[in-house]
Amino acid sequence: MLILAERPWRRVEAVSRLEEWIKGIFLEAGGRSLKLSQGEGGWITVEADDERLLSSLLRLNTRFDPISSMSQPHTAKVVKIGRGRVSYEYPLPDGSTMRKTFHSRDWAVQLGYEGDDSEGFLEALGVIEGMSISTSLNMPSSIQMRMFLDEVLRGLDRIVLIDLTLQEVEEILESGFKGFTAFYEAITPLTHIVYLKLGASLDKASKRLEALIHGVAPGASYKPLSWRRLSMIDWSEIRFEM
């Protein structure tokens, strides 16, 4: 049995829809049997006849490692932000939950920011409640920092999608959102980032996306991330060292 570093944020139906997607790619790759459920702490557990194959498939389709492990880095869920702190949780291989809290300023400094609005900086990057993050030693991992640099260098507005599976994201993009999309990537099986085309209105795209999500995946959530807000950061305070 595998424990995924993934659980629904608000939408309970996400588990059954995720099972459909995982089972589809697993059977296509030669697997035979697979079942998803939720264990302790709400983390998703997977029973499969070929766990090595399943692990490879999940890692190929996501940016952060979705498989729980004792090794660093850990893929975690942000559960609360405020009062200068960010709290997150991740599962251990036995299914139990590890809870951590760090200072938002320390996290922002690790990503190269030394200004006064640490929480605003993190939110502009997509470190929001319900989002998946990658941590190592209670700080941003090198994977998280690479994702941050990618976002900055692309210079595009973004929308974070939470509690949607990959097939649902593709359905939404194909059914009426394709004209706004430059590309998208799956951070974990249930968290994604959509990058908007240059010239696409973030407000208009958000309203259109909200309507499409309601039709395809009621209960899923999204968060617009403005490049304008990110670009207002004092770049003299950012250290690009990677």
HUDANOR-V89670 format. One record per residue. N is the residue number from 1. SS is DSSP state (hx for helix, st for strand, lp for the rest). PSI is psi in degrees with one decimal (* if undefined). D_CENTER is the distance of its C-alpha to the mean C-alpha in whole Angstrom. Layout:
# HUDANOR-V89670
N & SS & PSI & D_CENTER
N & SS & PSI & D_CENTER
This chain:
# HUDANOR-V89670
1 & lp & 134.0 & 23
2 & st & 141.0 & 19
3 & st & 123.7 & 17
4 & st & 143.3 & 13
5 & lp & 56.0 & 11
6 & lp & 138.7 & 9
7 & lp & 153.9 & 11
8 & lp & 147.6 & 11
9 & lp & -51.3 & 11
10 & lp & -31.5 & 14
11 & lp & 106.0 & 15
12 & lp & -35.9 & 17
13 & lp & -12.3 & 18
14 & hx & -29.4 & 14
15 & hx & -47.7 & 16
16 & hx & -36.4 & 19
17 & hx & -34.8 & 17
18 & hx & -37.4 & 14
19 & hx & -39.9 & 18
20 & hx & -46.3 & 19
21 & hx & -48.3 & 17
22 & hx & -43.1 & 17
23 & hx & -39.2 & 21
24 & hx & -49.5 & 21
25 & hx & -29.3 & 20
26 & hx & -47.4 & 22
27 & hx & -37.9 & 25
28 & hx & -31.2 & 25
29 & lp & -0.3 & 25
30 & lp & -1.6 & 28
31 & lp & 167.1 & 26
32 & lp & -45.8 & 28
33 & lp & 142.5 & 27
34 & st & 140.9 & 23
35 & st & 135.9 & 23
36 & st & 148.5 & 20
37 & st & 176.2 & 20
38 & st & 130.0 & 19
39 & lp & -152.8 & 20
40 & hx & 133.9 & 21
41 & hx & 3.5 & 18
42 & hx & -0.4 & 17
43 & lp & 144.6 & 15
44 & st & 129.7 & 15
45 & st & 145.3 & 18
46 & st & 127.1 & 19
47 & st & 122.7 & 23
48 & st & 152.1 & 24
49 & lp & -20.2 & 27
50 & lp & 88.5 & 26
51 & hx & -32.3 & 23
52 & hx & -43.4 & 23
53 & hx & -45.3 & 22
54 & hx & -44.1 & 20
55 & hx & -43.7 & 18
56 & hx & -43.7 & 19
57 & hx & -43.8 & 17
58 & hx & -39.9 & 14
59 & hx & -32.6 & 14
60 & hx & -28.2 & 15
61 & hx & 0.4 & 12
62 & lp & 155.9 & 9
63 & lp & -41.5 & 9
64 & lp & 147.3 & 8
65 & lp & 117.5 & 11
66 & lp & -1.5 & 10
67 & st & 127.6 & 14
68 & lp & 140.1 & 15
69 & lp & 156.8 & 18
70 & lp & -18.7 & 20
71 & lp & 152.8 & 20
72 & lp & 151.1 & 18
73 & lp & 167.4 & 15
74 & st & 137.2 & 13
75 & st & 126.5 & 9
76 & st & 167.4 & 9
77 & st & 130.1 & 8
78 & st & 125.7 & 10
79 & st & -21.4 & 13
80 & st & 138.2 & 15
81 & st & 134.4 & 16
82 & st & 157.2 & 20
83 & lp & 37.7 & 23
84 & lp & 11.4 & 22
85 & st & 151.5 & 19
86 & st & 127.3 & 16
87 & st & 139.4 & 16
88 & st & 164.1 & 13
89 & st & 150.2 & 14
90 & st & 155.3 & 13
91 & st & 149.8 & 16
92 & lp & 162.8 & 19
93 & lp & -18.9 & 20
94 & lp & 1.1 & 22
95 & lp & -10.2 & 20
96 & lp & 164.5 & 21
97 & st & 132.1 & 18
98 & st & 127.0 & 18
99 & st & 133.7 & 18
100 & st & 151.7 & 18
101 & st & 135.9 & 19
102 & st & 161.8 & 19
103 & st & 131.1 & 20
104 & hx & -32.5 & 18
105 & hx & -41.6 & 21
106 & hx & -41.6 & 21
107 & hx & -46.4 & 17
108 & hx & -40.9 & 18
109 & hx & -40.5 & 21
110 & hx & -30.0 & 19
111 & lp & 2.7 & 17
112 & lp & 4.3 & 21
113 & lp & 131.7 & 21
114 & lp & 22.9 & 24
115 & lp & -166.9 & 25
116 & lp & -14.2 & 26
117 & lp & 70.7 & 23
118 & hx & -43.7 & 20
119 & hx & -36.7 & 18
120 & hx & -38.9 & 18
121 & hx & -46.6 & 17
122 & hx & -42.7 & 14
123 & hx & -39.8 & 13
124 & hx & -26.8 & 14
125 & hx & -16.6 & 12
126 & lp & 10.2 & 9
127 & lp & 86.8 & 9
128 & lp & 165.6 & 10
129 & lp & 131.5 & 11
130 & lp & -13.1 & 8
131 & lp & 149.4 & 5
132 & st & 140.3 & 4
133 & st & 166.3 & 7
134 & st & 122.5 & 9
135 & st & 152.3 & 13
136 & st & 124.3 & 16
137 & lp & 40.2 & 19
138 & lp & 20.0 & 18
139 & st & 169.9 & 17
140 & st & 135.0 & 14
141 & lp & 170.7 & 14
142 & hx & -29.6 & 16
143 & hx & -43.3 & 12
144 & hx & -40.4 & 11
145 & hx & -37.0 & 14
146 & hx & -38.9 & 14
147 & hx & -40.6 & 11
148 & hx & -46.4 & 13
149 & hx & -37.7 & 16
150 & hx & -44.5 & 15
151 & hx & -43.5 & 13
152 & hx & -46.9 & 17
153 & hx & -26.8 & 19
154 & hx & -30.1 & 18
155 & lp & 36.4 & 19
156 & lp & 149.4 & 17
157 & lp & 149.3 & 16
158 & st & 157.9 & 13
159 & st & 125.1 & 11
160 & st & 133.0 & 8
161 & st & 130.7 & 8
162 & st & 134.6 & 7
163 & lp & 23.0 & 9
164 & lp & 141.7 & 10
165 & lp & 167.0 & 11
166 & hx & -40.6 & 12
167 & hx & -29.2 & 15
168 & hx & -38.7 & 15
169 & hx & -46.4 & 13
170 & hx & -38.8 & 16
171 & hx & -43.1 & 18
172 & hx & -44.5 & 17
173 & hx & -37.3 & 17
174 & hx & -27.2 & 21
175 & hx & -3.7 & 22
176 & hx & 10.9 & 23
177 & hx & -2.4 & 20
178 & hx & -33.5 & 21
179 & hx & -16.3 & 23
180 & hx & -16.1 & 20
181 & st & 126.2 & 18
182 & st & -50.8 & 18
183 & st & 174.0 & 15
184 & st & 161.2 & 12
185 & st & 147.3 & 9
186 & st & 117.8 & 7
187 & st & -48.5 & 4
188 & st & 178.1 & 5
189 & lp & -24.1 & 8
190 & lp & 7.7 & 7
191 & st & 135.4 & 3
192 & st & 159.8 & 5
193 & st & 125.8 & 7
194 & st & 126.7 & 11
195 & st & 130.0 & 14
196 & st & 151.4 & 17
197 & lp & 152.7 & 20
198 & lp & 132.8 & 23
199 & lp & -13.2 & 25
200 & lp & 135.2 & 23
201 & lp & 126.4 & 23
202 & hx & -40.2 & 19
203 & hx & -46.4 & 21
204 & hx & -41.7 & 23
205 & hx & -39.7 & 20
206 & hx & -42.4 & 18
207 & hx & -41.5 & 21
208 & hx & -42.0 & 21
209 & hx & -40.3 & 17
210 & hx & -43.2 & 18
211 & hx & -40.4 & 21
212 & hx & -41.4 & 20
213 & hx & -41.4 & 17
214 & hx & -34.8 & 20
215 & hx & -31.8 & 22
216 & hx & -42.2 & 19
217 & lp & 72.9 & 17
218 & lp & 134.6 & 18
219 & lp & -19.3 & 16
220 & lp & 159.6 & 13
221 & st & 164.8 & 12
222 & st & 161.9 & 11
223 & st & 114.3 & 12
224 & st & 138.2 & 14
225 & st & 108.1 & 14
226 & lp & 129.6 & 17
227 & hx & -34.5 & 18
228 & hx & -42.9 & 21
229 & hx & -41.8 & 20
230 & hx & -36.8 & 19
231 & hx & -15.7 & 22
232 & lp & -9.4 & 24
233 & lp & 141.7 & 23
234 & lp & 105.2 & 26
235 & hx & -17.9 & 25
236 & hx & -15.2 & 28
237 & hx & -0.7 & 26
238 & lp & 129.7 & 23
239 & lp & 111.1 & 24
240 & lp & 95.0 & 23
241 & lp & -3.5 & 24
242 & lp & * & 22
